[in-house]
């Protein structure tokens, strides 16, 4: 059972590769039904004065993908930024920069997921209120997938949706590097890594891209 929160000293000794390994091992525990468990009272007490998360995860808002749970992480372990379709914008980029450049996190994980509703809506060209502008962030992935997958280019084509989920993660990572010189420089110097994966609703497994 985890009962000791990450300290600044411990965080400073972590590497991007080690943090990714840790998150994937946590996912394995989740998939296999043997999560580590945590003494939440102890962790709350230890993190009241400060926090030193090892990673930040950019995830979809989907209720079926509770990030800390599926990665078996506890209080103080990770930052989580969530928006439908797990894309970047100014606010998300600022949050990622804070997580890594200010608070010391070593890893950015862009986490898409199987059968993403936002991706399906983008594939179908849904237009509704503020959702229209939101989905425009996913359209580059839709267009890329249309050149890579045969058949219907809408949500009825499961292969098309799956490819768009993957492309959306990859393009989001590219845009994070393009739009944030701070994060791009940190990655270039080996201080952080920016990686992507897709969560399976069926198996609970995170597959890295």
MDAnalysis code that builds the backbone (N, CA, C; Angstrom):
import MDAnalysis as mda
import numpy as np

u = mda.Universe.empty(627, n_residues=209, atom_resindex=np.repeat(np.arange(209), 3), trajectory=True)
u.add_TopologyAttr("name", ["N", "CA", "C"] * 209)
u.add_TopologyAttr("resid", np.arange(1, 210))
u.add_TopologyAttr("resname", ["UNK", "UNK", "UNK", "UNK", "UNK", "UNK", "UNK", "UNK", "UNK", "UNK", "UNK", "UNK", "UNK", "UNK", "UNK", "UNK", "UNK", "UNK", "UNK", "UNK", "UNK", "UNK", "UNK", "UNK", "UNK", "UNK", "UNK", "UNK", "UNK", "UNK", "UNK", "UNK", "UNK", "UNK", "UNK", "UNK", "UNK", "UNK", "UNK", "UNK", "UNK", "UNK", "UNK", "UNK", "UNK", "UNK", "UNK", "UNK", "UNK", "UNK", "UNK", "UNK", "UNK", "UNK", "UNK", "UNK", "UNK", "UNK", "UNK", "UNK", "UNK", "UNK", "UNK", "UNK", "UNK", "UNK", "UNK", "UNK", "UNK", "UNK", "UNK", "UNK", "UNK", "UNK", "UNK", "UNK", "UNK", "UNK", "UNK", "UNK", "UNK", "UNK", "UNK", "UNK", "UNK", "UNK", "UNK", "UNK", "UNK", "UNK", "UNK", "UNK", "UNK", "UNK", "UNK", "UNK", "UNK", "UNK", "UNK", "UNK", "UNK", "UNK", "UNK", "UNK", "UNK", "UNK", "UNK", "UNK", "UNK", "UNK", "UNK", "UNK", "UNK", "UNK", "UNK", "UNK", "UNK", "UNK", "UNK", "UNK", "UNK", "UNK", "UNK", "UNK", "UNK", "UNK", "UNK", "UNK", "UNK", "UNK", "UNK", "UNK", "UNK", "UNK", "UNK", "UNK", "UNK", "UNK", "UNK", "UNK", "UNK", "UNK", "UNK", "UNK", "UNK", "UNK", "UNK", "UNK", "UNK", "UNK", "UNK", "UNK", "UNK", "UNK", "UNK", "UNK", "UNK", "UNK", "UNK", "UNK", "UNK", "UNK", "UNK", "UNK", "UNK", "UNK", "UNK", "UNK", "UNK", "UNK", "UNK", "UNK", "UNK", "UNK", "UNK", "UNK", "UNK", "UNK", "UNK", "UNK", "UNK", "UNK", "UNK", "UNK", "UNK", "UNK", "UNK", "UNK", "UNK", "UNK", "UNK", "UNK", "UNK", "UNK", "UNK", "UNK", "UNK", "UNK", "UNK", "UNK", "UNK", "UNK", "UNK", "UNK", "UNK", "UNK", "UNK", "UNK", "UNK"])
u.atoms.positions = np.array([
    [0.845, -1.200, 0.000],
    [0.000, 0.000, 0.000],
    [0.874, 1.242, 0.000],
    [0.525, 2.187, -0.880],
    [1.297, 3.419, -0.947],
    [0.893, 4.354, 0.185],
    [1.875, 4.772, 0.980],
    [1.579, 5.691, 2.076],
    [2.599, 6.811, 2.189],
    [3.490, 6.909, 1.185],
    [4.491, 7.972, 1.169],
    [4.367, 8.748, -0.138],
    [4.087, 10.042, -0.057],
    [3.915, 10.877, -1.243],
    [5.259, 11.204, -1.889],
    [5.220, 11.544, -3.158],
    [6.424, 11.946, -3.878],
    [6.938, 13.271, -3.303],
    [8.206, 13.301, -2.989],
    [8.855, 14.525, -2.497],
    [9.621, 15.187, -3.641],
    [10.050, 16.411, -3.412],
    [10.822, 17.118, -4.428],
    [12.118, 16.385, -4.727],
    [12.763, 15.869, -3.699],
    [14.020, 15.141, -3.885],
    [13.804, 13.884, -4.707],
    [12.748, 13.163, -4.391],
    [12.452, 11.940, -5.139],
    [12.100, 12.267, -6.584],
    [11.302, 13.294, -6.785],
    [10.923, 13.692, -8.144],
    [12.153, 14.056, -8.973],
    [13.095, 14.765, -8.360],
    [14.287, 15.230, -9.083],
    [15.152, 14.075, -9.579],
    [15.036, 12.927, -8.939],
    [15.839, 11.764, -9.321],
    [15.158, 10.901, -10.380],
    [13.908, 11.210, -10.690],
    [13.168, 10.426, -11.679],
    [13.587, 10.788, -13.098],
    [13.433, 9.842, -14.004],
    [13.698, 10.061, -15.423],
    [12.395, 9.890, -16.206],
    [12.287, 10.518, -17.374],
    [11.083, 10.317, -18.189],
    [10.810, 8.849, -18.491],
    [11.852, 8.104, -18.806],
    [11.682, 6.691, -19.130],
    [11.216, 5.887, -17.912],
    [11.764, 6.228, -16.762],
    [11.373, 5.534, -15.533],
    [9.940, 5.830, -15.153],
    [9.506, 7.073, -15.363],
    [8.128, 7.442, -15.051],
    [7.158, 6.728, -15.980],
    [7.485, 6.662, -17.262],
    [6.615, 5.948, -18.203],
    [6.504, 4.479, -17.812],
    [7.622, 3.871, -17.456],
    [7.613, 2.471, -17.023],
    [6.715, 2.295, -15.810],
    [6.788, 3.236, -14.894],
    [5.978, 3.182, -13.680],
    [4.481, 3.269, -14.000],
    [4.119, 4.166, -14.914],
    [2.704, 4.304, -15.280],
    [2.183, 3.042, -15.970],
    [2.992, 2.460, -16.840],
    [2.566, 1.252, -17.549],
    [2.485, 0.052, -16.609],
    [3.359, 0.014, -15.623],
    [3.265, -1.048, -14.608],
    [1.991, -0.874, -13.789],
    [1.631, 0.384, -13.516],
    [0.377, 0.649, -12.816],
    [-0.816, 0.200, -13.636],
    [-0.765, 0.431, -14.946],
    [-1.841, -0.022, -15.823],
    [-1.929, -1.543, -15.835],
    [-0.785, -2.191, -15.812],
    [-0.782, -3.658, -15.753],
    [-1.456, -4.148, -14.471],
    [-1.198, -3.470, -13.367],
    [-1.835, -3.873, -12.109],
    [-3.354, -3.694, -12.211],
    [-3.770, -2.601, -12.815],
    [-5.199, -2.356, -13.003],
    [-5.837, -3.445, -13.860],
    [-5.204, -3.760, -14.975],
    [-5.734, -4.773, -15.890],
    [-5.829, -6.132, -15.204],
    [-4.833, -6.452, -14.395],
    [-4.777, -7.758, -13.740],
    [-5.561, -7.813, -12.435],
    [-6.177, -6.701, -12.060],
    [-7.032, -6.702, -10.874],
    [-6.308, -6.697, -9.560],
    [-5.051, -6.188, -9.563],
    [-4.318, -6.132, -8.294],
    [-3.708, -4.754, -8.065],
    [-4.559, -3.726, -7.982],
    [-4.039, -2.377, -7.731],
    [-3.307, -2.293, -6.406],
    [-2.384, -1.346, -6.337],
    [-1.504, -1.227, -5.178],
    [-2.253, -0.786, -3.921],
    [-3.242, 0.079, -4.102],
    [-3.939, 0.607, -2.941],
    [-3.158, 1.747, -2.317],
    [-3.839, 2.571, -1.524],
    [-3.176, 3.736, -0.956],
    [-3.783, 4.115, 0.385],
    [-2.943, 4.660, 1.235],
    [-3.381, 5.245, 2.495],
    [-3.684, 6.713, 2.201],
    [-4.914, 6.987, 1.785],
    [-5.259, 8.336, 1.343],
    [-5.092, 9.380, 2.438],
    [-5.414, 9.030, 3.661],
    [-5.274, 9.986, 4.758],
    [-3.823, 10.427, 4.909],
    [-2.918, 9.479, 4.811],
    [-1.497, 9.802, 4.935],
    [-1.037, 10.671, 3.771],
    [-1.495, 10.332, 2.571],
    [-1.081, 11.081, 1.391],
    [-1.650, 12.491, 1.388],
    [-2.890, 12.638, 1.826],
    [-3.491, 13.967, 1.948],
    [-2.666, 14.818, 2.908],
    [-2.307, 14.249, 4.033],
    [-1.538, 14.974, 5.044],
    [-0.173, 15.403, 4.515],
    [0.457, 14.519, 3.740],
    [1.809, 14.804, 3.245],
    [1.823, 15.786, 2.079],
    [0.727, 15.917, 1.369],
    [0.711, 16.781, 0.191],
    [0.035, 18.128, 0.426],
    [-0.423, 18.379, 1.624],
    [-1.108, 19.640, 1.916],
    [-0.226, 20.849, 1.624],
    [1.039, 20.758, 1.943],
    [1.948, 21.897, 1.799],
    [2.559, 22.015, 0.414],
    [2.411, 20.994, -0.424],
    [3.012, 21.044, -1.756],
    [2.826, 19.751, -2.502],
    [3.128, 19.792, -3.821],
    [2.969, 18.600, -4.649],
    [4.112, 18.509, -5.645],
    [4.503, 17.271, -5.955],
    [5.607, 17.021, -6.876],
    [5.274, 15.854, -7.796],
    [4.195, 15.967, -8.586],
    [3.779, 14.869, -9.458],
    [4.852, 14.497, -10.473],
    [4.878, 13.224, -10.822],
    [5.919, 12.741, -11.729],
    [5.538, 12.891, -13.200],
    [4.238, 13.062, -13.487],
    [3.780, 13.116, -14.878],
    [2.514, 13.945, -14.975],
    [2.197, 14.341, -16.211],
    [0.910, 14.967, -16.502],
    [0.277, 14.196, -17.658],
    [-0.985, 13.848, -17.498],
    [-1.713, 13.091, -18.509],
    [-2.769, 13.998, -19.124],
    [-2.737, 14.110, -20.451],
    [-3.778, 14.831, -21.180],
    [-4.772, 13.795, -21.679],
    [-5.955, 13.805, -21.098],
    [-6.945, 12.758, -21.334],
    [-8.253, 13.348, -21.823],
    [-9.105, 12.489, -22.355],
    [-10.484, 12.840, -22.679],
    [-11.290, 12.920, -21.374],
    [-12.445, 13.576, -21.438],
    [-13.293, 13.675, -20.243],
    [-14.082, 12.401, -19.981],
    [-13.999, 11.430, -20.859],
    [-14.839, 10.239, -20.796],
    [-14.853, 9.598, -19.410],
    [-16.051, 9.343, -18.897],
    [-16.207, 8.807, -17.540],
    [-15.694, 7.378, -17.418],
    [-15.522, 6.716, -18.564],
    [-15.041, 5.323, -18.546],
    [-13.529, 5.237, -18.491],
    [-12.870, 6.397, -18.464],
    [-11.408, 6.416, -18.416],
    [-10.942, 7.263, -17.229],
    [-11.180, 6.785, -16.001],
    [-10.690, 7.504, -14.821],
    [-9.173, 7.329, -14.729],
    [-8.453, 8.371, -15.074],
    [-7.020, 8.250, -15.354],
    [-6.226, 7.677, -14.184],
    [-6.398, 8.258, -12.995],
    [-5.632, 7.755, -11.850],
    [-5.928, 6.284, -11.589],
    [-7.170, 5.885, -11.797],
    [-7.552, 4.496, -11.533],
    [-6.909, 3.542, -12.528],
    [-7.005, 3.854, -13.826],
    [-6.510, 2.914, -14.838],
    [-4.988, 2.866, -14.887],
    [-4.322, 3.874, -14.310],
    [-2.862, 3.855, -14.225],
    [-2.390, 3.500, -12.816],
    [-3.348, 3.231, -11.928],
    [-3.073, 2.875, -10.533],
    [-2.135, 3.885, -9.875],
    [-2.557, 5.139, -9.890],
    [-1.787, 6.216, -9.274],
    [-2.576, 6.803, -8.107],
    [-1.852, 7.367, -7.161],
    [-2.469, 7.853, -5.928],
    [-2.397, 9.379, -5.843],
    [-2.893, 9.917, -4.736],
    [-2.870, 11.358, -4.495],
    [-1.437, 11.878, -4.571],
    [-1.248, 12.933, -5.363],
    [0.070, 13.542, -5.489],
    [0.956, 12.945, -6.563],
    [0.486, 11.902, -7.244],
    [1.337, 11.207, -8.213],
    [1.355, 11.858, -9.592],
    [0.184, 12.272, -10.096],
    [0.113, 12.787, -11.461],
    [-0.844, 13.970, -11.561],
    [-0.508, 14.887, -12.483],
    [-1.457, 15.895, -12.924],
    [-2.338, 15.268, -14.002],
    [-3.584, 15.697, -14.097],
    [-4.464, 15.233, -15.172],
    [-5.186, 16.434, -15.775],
    [-4.989, 16.648, -17.073],
    [-5.708, 17.671, -17.826],
    [-6.713, 16.953, -18.714],
    [-7.987, 17.396, -18.670],
    [-9.014, 16.666, -19.416],
    [-9.849, 17.613, -20.278],
    [-10.066, 17.192, -21.510],
    [-10.951, 17.895, -22.435],
    [-11.454, 16.852, -23.427],
    [-12.707, 16.976, -23.832],
    [-13.278, 16.003, -24.769],
    [-12.425, 15.940, -26.034],
    [-11.873, 14.768, -26.314],
    [-11.026, 14.595, -27.482],
    [-9.545, 14.767, -27.220],
    [-9.160, 14.998, -25.961],
    [-7.748, 15.077, -25.544],
    [-6.848, 15.819, -26.535],
    [-7.253, 17.032, -26.909],
    [-6.434, 17.865, -27.787],
    [-5.828, 19.009, -26.963],
    [-4.909, 19.722, -27.573],
    [-4.273, 20.859, -26.902],
    [-4.946, 22.170, -27.318],
    [-4.969, 23.131, -26.412],
    [-5.285, 24.520, -26.737],
    [-4.434, 25.383, -25.811],
    [-4.644, 26.684, -25.825],
    [-3.797, 27.567, -25.022],
    [-3.838, 27.211, -23.539],
    [-5.033, 26.945, -23.037],
    [-5.164, 26.625, -21.613],
    [-4.497, 25.299, -21.266],
    [-4.672, 24.316, -22.137],
    [-4.035, 23.018, -21.912],
    [-2.519, 23.154, -21.989],
    [-2.029, 23.896, -22.983],
    [-0.587, 24.074, -23.115],
    [-0.003, 24.756, -21.882],
    [-0.705, 25.769, -21.376],
    [-0.249, 26.424, -20.158],
    [-0.208, 25.465, -18.987],
    [-1.207, 24.590, -18.923],
    [-1.253, 23.600, -17.844],
    [-0.095, 22.613, -17.957],
    [0.221, 22.200, -19.185],
    [1.335, 21.274, -19.389],
    [2.663, 21.940, -19.054],
    [2.798, 23.206, -19.457],
    [4.025, 23.938, -19.143],
    [4.198, 24.108, -17.635],
    [3.100, 24.407, -16.952],
    [3.174, 24.514, -15.495],
    [3.595, 23.175, -14.890],
    [2.961, 22.105, -15.345],
    [3.241, 20.777, -14.787],
    [4.718, 20.423, -14.889],
    [5.305, 20.698, -16.048],
    [6.680, 20.260, -16.295],
    [7.721, 21.313, -15.932],
    [7.527, 22.546, -16.401],
    [8.560, 23.566, -16.222],
    [8.562, 24.180, -14.835],
    [7.403, 24.248, -14.215],
    [7.299, 24.848, -12.888],
    [7.280, 23.780, -11.791],
    [6.423, 22.768, -11.974],
    [6.229, 21.778, -10.908],
    [7.112, 20.545, -11.032],
    [7.866, 20.425, -12.143],
    [8.890, 19.393, -12.219],
    [8.502, 18.031, -12.762],
    [7.321, 17.892, -13.337],
    [6.924, 16.594, -13.886],
    [7.847, 16.192, -15.035],
    [8.043, 14.890, -15.190],
    [9.030, 14.366, -16.137],
    [8.421, 13.837, -17.435],
    [7.102, 13.737, -17.485],
    [6.479, 13.061, -18.630],
    [5.143, 13.700, -18.968],
    [4.879, 13.841, -20.272],
    [3.552, 14.191, -20.756],
    [3.015, 12.984, -21.512],
    [1.891, 12.469, -21.060],
    [1.239, 11.356, -21.739],
    [-0.083, 11.840, -22.318],
    [-0.174, 11.856, -23.646],
    [-1.436, 12.158, -24.315],
    [-2.175, 10.836, -24.472],
    [-3.333, 10.741, -23.808],
    [-4.036, 9.462, -23.722],
    [-5.392, 9.527, -24.412],
    [-5.455, 8.945, -25.612],
    [-6.738, 8.780, -26.293],
    [-7.401, 7.510, -25.816],
    [-8.608, 7.260, -26.306],
    [-9.263, 6.018, -25.908],
    [-10.185, 5.485, -26.998],
    [-10.389, 4.208, -26.942],
    [-11.246, 3.488, -27.884],
    [-12.655, 4.085, -27.912],
    [-13.228, 4.156, -29.104],
    [-14.626, 4.590, -29.295],
    [-14.893, 5.964, -28.681],
    [-13.954, 6.882, -28.856],
    [-14.094, 8.227, -28.287],
    [-15.288, 8.956, -28.906],
    [-16.200, 9.423, -28.061],
    [-17.391, 10.104, -28.544],
    [-17.078, 11.392, -29.277],
    [-16.085, 12.138, -28.801],
    [-15.697, 13.375, -29.458],
    [-15.121, 13.091, -30.844],
    [-14.321, 12.058, -30.942],
    [-13.754, 11.679, -32.237],
    [-14.862, 11.235, -33.185],
    [-15.801, 10.442, -32.688],
    [-16.919, 10.018, -33.526],
    [-17.720, 11.213, -34.025],
    [-17.952, 12.175, -33.152],
    [-18.706, 13.364, -33.542],
    [-17.959, 14.155, -34.609],
    [-16.637, 14.247, -34.464],
    [-15.828, 14.934, -35.470],
    [-15.879, 14.184, -36.801],
    [-15.850, 12.864, -36.740],
    [-15.945, 12.049, -37.959],
    [-17.276, 12.279, -38.680],
    [-18.312, 12.548, -37.907],
    [-19.646, 12.736, -38.478],
    [-19.968, 14.200, -38.781],
    [-19.025, 15.099, -38.506],
    [-19.249, 16.511, -38.784],
    [-20.350, 17.138, -37.953],
    [-20.478, 16.718, -36.706],
    [-21.522, 17.247, -35.823],
    [-21.339, 18.751, -35.609],
    [-22.437, 19.486, -35.654],
    [-22.416, 20.919, -35.372],
    [-23.483, 21.226, -34.332],
    [-23.046, 21.717, -33.177],
    [-23.989, 22.019, -32.091],
    [-23.321, 22.954, -31.087],
    [-23.784, 24.194, -31.033],
    [-23.273, 25.142, -30.056],
    [-21.759, 25.217, -30.037],
    [-21.192, 25.246, -28.847],
    [-19.739, 25.326, -28.691],
    [-19.033, 24.022, -29.058],
    [-19.806, 22.956, -29.190],
    [-19.222, 21.671, -29.581],
    [-18.595, 21.774, -30.971],
    [-19.191, 22.589, -31.857],
    [-18.682, 22.749, -33.221],
    [-17.231, 23.216, -33.210],
    [-16.961, 24.274, -32.448],
    [-15.593, 24.803, -32.375],
    [-14.657, 23.814, -31.709],
    [-15.151, 23.120, -30.698],
    [-14.324, 22.139, -30.009],
    [-13.879, 21.033, -30.960],
    [-14.823, 20.540, -31.755],
    [-14.519, 19.426, -32.656],
    [-13.568, 19.824, -33.773],
    [-13.467, 21.118, -34.058],
    [-12.553, 21.572, -35.114],
    [-11.111, 21.197, -34.793],
    [-10.819, 21.021, -33.517],
    [-9.472, 20.626, -33.110],
    [-9.146, 19.188, -33.505],
    [-10.170, 18.386, -33.742],
    [-9.980, 16.975, -34.078],
    [-10.032, 16.735, -35.576],
    [-10.533, 17.709, -36.331],
    [-10.712, 17.539, -37.779],
    [-9.419, 17.224, -38.537],
    [-8.256, 17.768, -38.139],
    [-7.031, 17.369, -38.835],
    [-6.789, 15.854, -38.785],
    [-7.119, 15.244, -37.663],
    [-6.957, 13.789, -37.541],
    [-7.965, 13.059, -38.414],
    [-9.185, 13.599, -38.502],
    [-10.213, 13.009, -39.363],
    [-9.749, 13.020, -40.812],
    [-9.214, 14.160, -41.246],
    [-8.758, 14.293, -42.635],
    [-7.581, 13.361, -42.923],
    [-6.678, 13.242, -41.966],
    [-5.527, 12.348, -42.145],
    [-5.987, 10.899, -42.282],
    [-6.934, 10.494, -41.451],
    [-7.426, 9.115, -41.484],
    [-8.170, 8.805, -42.780],
    [-8.833, 9.820, -43.344],
    [-9.578, 9.613, -44.593],
    [-8.651, 9.188, -45.724],
    [-7.372, 9.573, -45.627],
    [-6.393, 9.189, -46.649],
    [-5.745, 7.844, -46.353],
    [-6.029, 7.288, -45.189],
    [-5.325, 6.069, -44.760],
    [-6.229, 4.851, -44.615],
    [-7.550, 5.083, -44.558],
    [-8.481, 3.983, -44.296],
    [-9.515, 3.897, -45.408],
    [-9.807, 2.680, -45.839],
    [-10.829, 2.461, -46.864],
    [-12.224, 2.451, -46.236],
    [-13.230, 2.679, -47.052],
    [-14.609, 2.600, -46.582],
    [-15.164, 3.944, -46.179],
    [-16.285, 3.906, -45.467],
    [-16.983, 5.115, -45.056],
    [-16.103, 5.964, -44.113],
    [-16.140, 7.263, -44.310],
    [-15.375, 8.170, -43.439],
    [-16.311, 8.812, -42.424],
    [-16.955, 7.952, -41.660],
    [-17.832, 8.414, -40.575],
    [-17.777, 7.398, -39.447],
    [-18.550, 7.637, -38.394],
    [-18.442, 6.807, -37.190],
    [-18.968, 5.391, -37.360],
    [-19.616, 5.110, -38.493],
    [-20.072, 3.738, -38.734],
    [-18.917, 2.814, -39.088],
    [-17.785, 3.391, -39.445],
    [-16.596, 2.628, -39.815],
    [-15.664, 2.565, -38.607],
    [-15.677, 1.432, -37.905],
    [-14.895, 1.291, -36.675],
    [-13.399, 1.464, -36.914],
    [-12.930, 0.970, -38.049],
    [-11.506, 1.111, -38.370],
    [-11.146, 2.582, -38.557],
    [-12.047, 3.323, -39.191],
    [-11.820, 4.752, -39.412],
    [-11.777, 5.506, -38.084],
    [-12.689, 5.173, -37.190],
    [-12.715, 5.813, -35.874],
    [-11.438, 5.489, -35.108],
    [-11.038, 4.223, -35.116],
    [-9.834, 3.812, -34.392],
    [-8.592, 4.521, -34.923],
    [-8.493, 4.623, -36.233],
    [-7.343, 5.308, -36.830],
    [-7.357, 6.789, -36.486],
    [-8.560, 7.386, -36.447],
    [-8.664, 8.802, -36.105],
    [-8.284, 9.048, -34.652],
    [-8.654, 8.133, -33.766],
    [-8.239, 8.234, -32.361],
    [-6.705, 8.264, -32.275],
    [-6.051, 7.356, -32.993],
    [-4.593, 7.303, -32.987],
    [-3.983, 8.555, -33.599],
    [-4.508, 8.957, -34.747],
    [-3.968, 10.144, -35.414],
    [-4.168, 11.401, -34.574],
    [-5.278, 11.463, -33.858],
    [-5.529, 12.614, -33.000],
    [-4.487, 12.718, -31.887],
    [-4.105, 11.585, -31.330],
    [-3.051, 11.577, -30.310],
    [-1.727, 12.033, -30.919],
    [-1.387, 11.460, -32.071],
    [-0.102, 11.796, -32.703],
    [-0.035, 13.267, -33.108],
    [-1.108, 13.785, -33.696],
    [-1.115, 15.176, -34.124],
    [-1.110, 16.122, -32.934],
    [-1.769, 15.728, -31.850],
    [-1.743, 16.539, -30.638],
    [-0.320, 16.658, -30.105],
    [0.410, 15.556, -30.101],
    [1.801, 15.581, -29.652],
    [2.632, 16.507, -30.541],
    [2.439, 16.416, -31.854],
    [3.165, 17.291, -32.778],
    [2.878, 18.758, -32.493],
    [1.600, 19.072, -32.253],
    [1.232, 20.470, -32.022],
    [1.734, 20.976, -30.668],
    [1.801, 20.098, -29.667],
    [2.370, 20.494, -28.375],
    [3.812, 20.948, -28.582],
    [4.555, 20.174, -29.355],
    [5.959, 20.535, -29.619],
    [6.056, 21.826, -30.429],
    [5.162, 21.986, -31.391],
    [5.202, 23.175, -32.251],
    [4.788, 24.443, -31.495],
    [3.777, 24.323, -30.645],
    [3.190, 25.499, -30.012],
    [3.833, 25.869, -28.680],
    [4.620, 24.951, -28.120],
    [5.261, 25.230, -26.831],
    [6.771, 25.070, -26.940],
    [7.473, 26.161, -27.250],
    [8.940, 26.091, -27.268],
    [9.511, 25.644, -25.926],
    [8.829, 25.991, -24.847],
    [9.288, 25.587, -23.513],
    [9.353, 24.070, -23.404],
    [8.249, 23.402, -23.774],
    [8.198, 21.941, -23.660],
    [9.095, 21.268, -24.698],
    [9.153, 21.838, -25.901],
    [10.008, 21.267, -26.939],
    [11.470, 21.295, -26.518],
    [11.885, 22.400, -25.904],
    [13.271, 22.507, -25.450],
    [13.545, 21.551, -24.297],
    [12.594, 21.416, -23.386],
    [12.781, 20.476, -22.281],
    [12.914, 19.048, -22.798],
    [12.105, 18.707, -23.793],
    [12.196, 17.358, -24.360],
    [13.527, 17.165, -25.079],
    [13.950, 18.184, -25.814],
    [15.224, 18.101, -26.536],
    [16.392, 17.878, -25.589],
    [16.295, 18.462, -24.405],
    [17.371, 18.329, -23.419],
    [17.218, 17.089, -22.538],
    [16.181, 16.285, -22.800],
    [15.992, 15.048, -22.052],
    [15.380, 15.227, -20.680],
    [14.877, 16.441, -20.405],
    [14.263, 16.693, -19.099],
    [12.878, 16.069, -18.999],
    [12.179, 15.992, -20.129],
    [10.856, 15.375, -20.185],
    [10.760, 14.524, -21.442],
    [9.725, 13.713, -21.504],
    [9.360, 13.022, -22.736],
    [7.882, 13.299, -22.989],
    [7.513, 13.396, -24.264],
    [6.123, 13.584, -24.661],
    [5.717, 12.356, -25.462],
    [4.789, 11.583, -24.923],
    [4.428, 10.305, -25.523],
    [2.911, 10.190, -25.637],
    [2.469, 9.193, -26.407],
    [1.033, 9.008, -26.589],
    [0.622, 7.556, -26.502],
    [-0.621, 7.351, -26.094],
    [-1.159, 6.001, -26.012],
    [-2.662, 6.024, -26.177],
    [-3.218, 4.831, -26.333],
    [-4.671, 4.682, -26.483],
    [-5.156, 3.639, -25.480],
    [-6.194, 4.011, -24.747],
    [-6.781, 3.134, -23.731],
    [-7.903, 2.307, -24.344],
    [-7.894, 1.015, -24.080],
    [-8.941, 0.113, -24.569],
    [-10.066, -0.002, -23.544],
    [-11.269, 0.370, -23.956],
    [-12.417, 0.224, -23.069],
    [-12.695, -1.238, -22.761],
    [-12.375, -2.118, -23.690],
    [-12.670, -3.538, -23.521],
    [-11.712, -4.224, -22.542],
    [-10.421, -3.947, -22.698],
    [-9.423, -4.666, -21.900],
    [-8.884, -3.861, -20.731],
    [-9.003, -2.530, -20.790],
    [-8.415, -1.686, -19.770],
    [-6.938, -1.411, -19.988],
    [-6.418, -1.889, -21.103],
    [-4.988, -1.774, -21.390],
    [-4.657, -0.477, -22.123],
    [-3.568, 0.143, -21.739],
    [-3.032, 1.295, -22.460],
    [-1.972, 0.786, -23.429],
    [-2.195, 1.030, -24.719],
    [-1.231, 0.655, -25.747],
    [-0.509, 1.916, -26.210],
    [0.798, 1.909, -26.102],
    [1.595, 3.060, -26.524],
    [1.688, 3.125, -28.043],
    [1.705, 4.341, -28.558],
    [1.820, 4.562, -30.012],
    [3.272, 4.842, -30.387],
])
